Each structure stands twice: as C-alpha cells, then as structure tokens.
Amino acid sequence: MRKRAALAWVLCLLLRGASSPAQSEKVALRFGPATGTGLTYSINGQVNVTGKDFFGKDLTLDANSQGDLRLNVLNSGRDTVLAGLTTSGIDVRTQTRDQSQSQTLRTAEGKALEVVFNRTGKVMEIRNPDVLAQQNVLNFSIPQILRDYFPAFPAEPVGPGDQWRENRRLTIPYQGLELQIDLAIEYTLNDIMPSPDGRKALVSAVYTVGVSGSRDLGESMGVFEGKGQGTGYLNFLVDRGYFTEYRLDFRTDAAFVAKKGAKRLLEMPFSFAVLAEVNLISNQRP
C-alpha cells in the first residue's frame, strides 16, 4: 500500500509538472511583423451622440467611418517598426439634425504615409503627412484612427490571467465644444491557442471612461462631467507579431454643467457611444 501511495504521488507530480509549463507560459506580445510583411485591415468606426445644449438645440450626431488601411513593413528593428501606410479610401459620414457631411480619407496615389511604431504598438512618429489627401470631418483622420483605434500591447511578457493597462485620450469637437474622453483600458490575456498561423493570444479588455473639458460662457463656465464603461477584445498572433482582430465598445452618460464658482446653475444631460472594429482581411508574408 505504501509503495502504491508513493507511486501515485510521483505520478501526480509528473503530471503536474507536465501541465504547468502550458499553464504558466509567458509570451511577448510585441508588435513586430517581419520586414516585407504586408497587412490590410478593414476599419469600421461609429460615434453616436444624443442630447441638447443650454439653448435647447438638439446635439444628436451619428458618425461612421469605413474603409481599409494597408501597412507595408519597411523595417522591423529591435525597438521600432517602420511601415508605409496607404489606403484605397476610408469613407466618413456624419449626420446631425441640420446637415450631413461626407468625405473620403485617402493617401495620394503612389505615395505612402510613413509611420513609426514601438513594440507596444504605439505610434511614435508620422512622417510626410503631405501625402494625405483629406479635409477632416470632426476629428476623423488617418493619424487619429491609428492612435485611437489600434490596440496597445504589454511591455513585458505575460501569461494567461496577466493584465496590462493603458491610458489614452480621445477628443471629439462638436458645435464649438470639445469633449475630452479619457480611457483607462485594462487588458487581460485569457488564453493562448494554437492556430494555422502559430500561437494566437486571446485578450479581453475593459474600458473605464471619464469625460472632461470646458467652455467659457461669459459670466459662467461650462464644464463637461460624466462616466462610462465598455468592453472589447483583441486577438494577436504571437509568432508573427501582429493582431488579427480588435474591437472596442463603450458608452457614457454625461452632462454639460454651467457653473459660477462652486454653484451649479444649469445642467444638460447627454450621452455618447463609440464602437470601433479593426480586422485583418489579408496578409502578405515576406
């Protein structure tokens, strides 16, 4: 009986040791597609605002952007990635109670915007912006889409259950006002799964939203207040160094408050929602 118990204990240790590397595996989710890689992403973004201003004017706004971005990796170094960015067109449409606007964001034919990313996916530098053929509707632009709608990756290796955080600020100008949207994003690596393109990291995201900004109203000050939340997800190819899907979706209830000193004179509630999806639709390996 003692021998059997000892054998069972040894087998248990062996099995636990065999399974623990997969469970505790830490991987580097570093943005680093190889030089010569070509990636094409579809872009779909929506912004919806409802509410009224102090004068009773309807602030309802529906805006959407849809198109593609193509990244051709020119150089993948130790700390940064240089990519040439082109697009066949990103259509932007906005609709208010009073009017509608539309435009198409493009790069000049035969020319590419040069973008420098670091290994966490953050845009460090945008070169030769003169290749952009566009006039901004609201703040929709190709640089803004890159900074606001692309995910952030951890600086250190992570394993299932590990988290990393990012803070970013979105600005939405509208009707002479400027909404400052502060996002605190908490990413969690849920699992690492095999795929035909190597290991795939499955990541979830939780968004905490704060609203700020102000406007001088003469004898009083108009201040934005509000909070919200949302969720999203990210799928990343560990062995290829790029993501295949990213989605963010959040909603905020807020108010534009007129204050004179510490006294609240008037409060007008409004809400807004943001949805963005970036999906890899084709890739070209070097």
C-alpha angles and dihedrals in degrees: 000000000000091000091049092049091049091048091050090050092051091048090050091053091048093050092046091049091049093052100040099074091061092045095047098035113138119202135186110243093198123162100236119131111179121263109273095030115138119205127184119193129188114225125209120170132168133185122186125185127182129181144071135267127233091277094053094255114151111247096190110146132175116186131170138175126198133173142081142289123206120203119195109189107225098176132003107196133175096271107013143035122217114204135177110225126204135161136196086216143305111217115215121192129177128187128192132166089265106038150351128230133191139180140158121237111217144161117234112269113271093009132100133207109235113225127185116206127185122222093271089059095252117146106243100174140002116204132197096012088175088085089072113101104198150103112215121247103203102324097318109135137137094254089048092051090051093050098040105033103039120086131243123234128210120268092219132045114275137197133203109302095022120126138204131187138218135185123204137164126223121195122206114184115198138159091352091308128109120214115203110202114194114199124197105192124194114193122196125194102223102178147336114231133183117250137171087264095049130264115358121203115213111208132181125200135205120199127206111193131202127182125214140157137106145218130206109240097182106248092023140032125242113218131186117226130175150111137216146158143214147165140235145162142226132202116199131186102224097195095045099042102232140090127247102194135020129172133175125183125173141154131201134195110207145156139218105226127195110214134184104193106311093335118105108219102176138356127201116187123214137163137210137188132200127199124178131173127185116184131177108237100172140005134193118204122214 
